[in-house]
Amino acid sequence: MAIGTIMTAQVSETLWYEGKEHGMCSEPLNVYFDLTGERPKFAEMDTSCWRGYVGEWEIRDDRLYLIGLEGRLVDGEEATLESIFPGFPDRVLAHWYSGTVRVPEGELLDYVHGGYLSTYERDVFLTFEKGVLVGTETRKNNPPDTDMSF
């Protein structure tokens, strides 16, 4: 994407964590595609989902699993967990993922029409090493400064 191009806010992945459904401002499956050098040809869904798919994730026993995938390939075939990971129709341990997943929580404080740049009351950062949860951190965010006085 060229510098200066306006980017639409993106649909988040879904994460089941501590018994609740959350949105994720991270895309661990893209890391897998980058590592393998093989990315399925997803059909573009719309401008709110440039990647062409939405993943559903779960943290179970401190491990990150991909448990669902929604999207369509350019040939018209439905993109599923089984079509991307043959032999794994129900769940895949994200053993390829070492990094931090951002999980926004609370009220929306500042909407930004681009990527995952909106600000919420809190951000939970979940750090993984080879798919294993190794750390959590919560940051409280402040509303943007709206003081227009000079």
Phi, psi and omega per residue, in radians:
M1 nan 2.336 -3.069
A2 -1.276 2.611 3.071
I3 -1.078 2.390 3.139
G4 1.595 -0.137 3.109
T5 -1.298 2.341 3.111
I6 -1.384 2.298 -3.117
M7 -1.981 2.393 3.117
T8 -1.304 2.539 3.014
A9 -0.995 2.444 -3.020
Q10 -1.777 2.544 3.036
V11 -1.124 2.317 -3.108
S12 -1.474 2.746 2.964
E13 -1.244 2.853 3.117
T14 -1.841 2.391 3.106
L15 -2.266 2.220 3.000
W16 -1.652 2.037 -3.051
Y17 -2.540 2.248 -3.130
E18 0.917 0.729 3.053
G19 1.344 0.120 -3.120
K20 -2.219 2.671 3.062
E21 -1.555 2.296 -3.133
H22 -2.276 2.779 2.933
G23 -1.551 2.637 3.105
M24 -2.036 2.403 3.033
C25 -1.807 0.799 -3.134
S26 -2.649 2.738 -3.107
E27 -2.310 1.352 -3.096
P28 -1.039 -0.487 -3.128
L29 -1.183 -0.545 3.076
N30 -1.082 -0.565 3.085
V31 -1.102 -0.739 3.097
Y32 -1.031 -0.828 -3.140
F33 -1.080 -0.692 3.116
D34 -1.136 -0.730 -3.122
L35 -1.166 -0.707 -3.093
T36 -1.459 -0.345 -3.086
G37 1.286 0.164 -3.139
E38 -2.154 1.989 3.114
R39 -2.084 2.119 3.079
P40 -1.003 2.660 3.131
K41 -1.525 1.607 3.133
F42 -1.384 2.486 3.018
A43 -1.354 2.392 3.124
E44 -1.119 2.282 -3.130
M45 -1.374 -0.989 3.044
D46 -3.015 -3.075 -3.046
T47 -1.204 -0.252 3.111
S48 -1.528 0.036 3.120
C49 -2.588 1.253 -3.116
W50 -1.030 -0.538 -3.071
R51 -1.274 -0.339 3.057
G52 1.528 0.059 3.119
Y53 -2.647 2.841 3.007
V54 -2.260 2.156 3.121
G55 -1.641 2.633 3.027
E56 -2.042 2.221 -3.018
W57 -2.127 2.809 3.111
E58 -2.566 2.458 2.964
I59 -1.819 2.043 3.130
R60 -2.298 2.232 -3.124
D61 0.920 0.747 3.113
D62 1.077 0.473 3.093
R63 -2.199 2.476 -3.126
L64 -1.620 2.146 3.136
Y65 -2.117 2.441 2.924
L66 -1.524 2.099 -3.047
I67 -2.019 -0.078 3.118
G68 -2.915 2.761 -3.133
L69 -2.589 2.312 3.109
E70 -2.175 2.246 3.124
G71 2.909 -3.105 -3.134
R72 -2.418 2.483 3.081
L73 -1.496 2.798 -3.086
V74 -1.081 -0.403 3.105
D75 -1.411 0.039 3.111
G76 1.662 -0.224 3.133
E77 -1.201 2.505 3.070
E78 -1.224 2.361 3.050
A79 -1.519 2.137 -3.140
T80 -2.298 2.996 3.061
L81 -1.008 -0.779 -3.125
E82 -1.115 -0.649 -3.110
S83 -1.283 -0.473 3.128
I84 -1.571 -0.655 3.133
F85 -2.160 1.391 -3.121
P86 -0.942 2.361 -3.134
G87 1.585 -0.058 -3.139
F88 -2.244 1.344 -3.071
P89 -1.375 -0.295 -3.004
D90 -1.943 -0.616 -3.100
R91 -2.908 2.623 3.111
V92 -2.363 2.164 3.043
L93 -1.159 2.251 -3.123
A94 -1.428 1.037 -3.090
H95 -1.121 -0.334 3.135
W96 -1.388 -0.245 -2.961
Y97 -1.681 2.029 2.966
S98 -2.194 2.015 -3.085
G99 2.917 -2.917 -3.083
T100 -2.062 2.314 3.073
V101 -1.789 2.257 3.096
R102 -1.687 2.211 3.126
V103 -2.108 1.853 3.119
P104 -1.317 2.538 3.126
E105 -2.400 2.715 3.058
G106 1.497 -2.872 -3.091
E107 -1.268 2.599 3.043
L108 -1.274 2.145 -3.136
L109 -1.698 -0.601 -3.086
D110 -2.668 1.986 3.119
Y111 -1.478 2.271 3.052
V112 -2.114 2.212 -3.082
H113 -1.455 1.115 -3.137
G114 -3.020 2.130 3.052
G115 0.966 -2.276 3.126
Y116 -2.058 0.730 -2.994
L117 -1.578 -0.102 3.121
S118 -1.109 2.665 -3.119
T119 -1.926 2.328 3.090
Y120 -2.025 3.013 -3.111
E121 -0.968 -0.703 -3.109
R122 -2.439 2.702 2.952
D123 -2.174 2.291 3.003
V124 -1.812 2.231 3.121
F125 -1.893 2.079 -3.124
L126 -1.888 2.069 -3.085
T127 -1.779 2.289 -3.098
F128 -2.115 2.545 2.957
E129 -2.154 2.007 -3.126
K130 0.879 0.735 3.088
G131 1.474 -0.025 -3.125
V132 -1.818 2.248 3.124
L133 -1.185 2.105 -3.099
V134 -2.074 -0.124 3.132
G135 -2.970 2.631 3.051
T136 -2.351 2.546 3.082
E137 -2.548 2.395 3.099
T138 -1.997 2.308 3.105
R139 -2.091 2.268 3.052
K140 -1.515 2.295 -3.136
N141 -1.821 2.566 3.106
N142 -1.699 2.607 3.057
P143 -1.069 2.662 3.115
P144 -1.105 2.633 3.112
D145 -1.254 1.996 -3.116
T146 -1.875 0.197 3.123
D147 -1.206 1.958 -3.112
M148 -1.749 0.131 -3.126
S149 -1.326 2.629 -3.129
F150 -2.010 nan nan
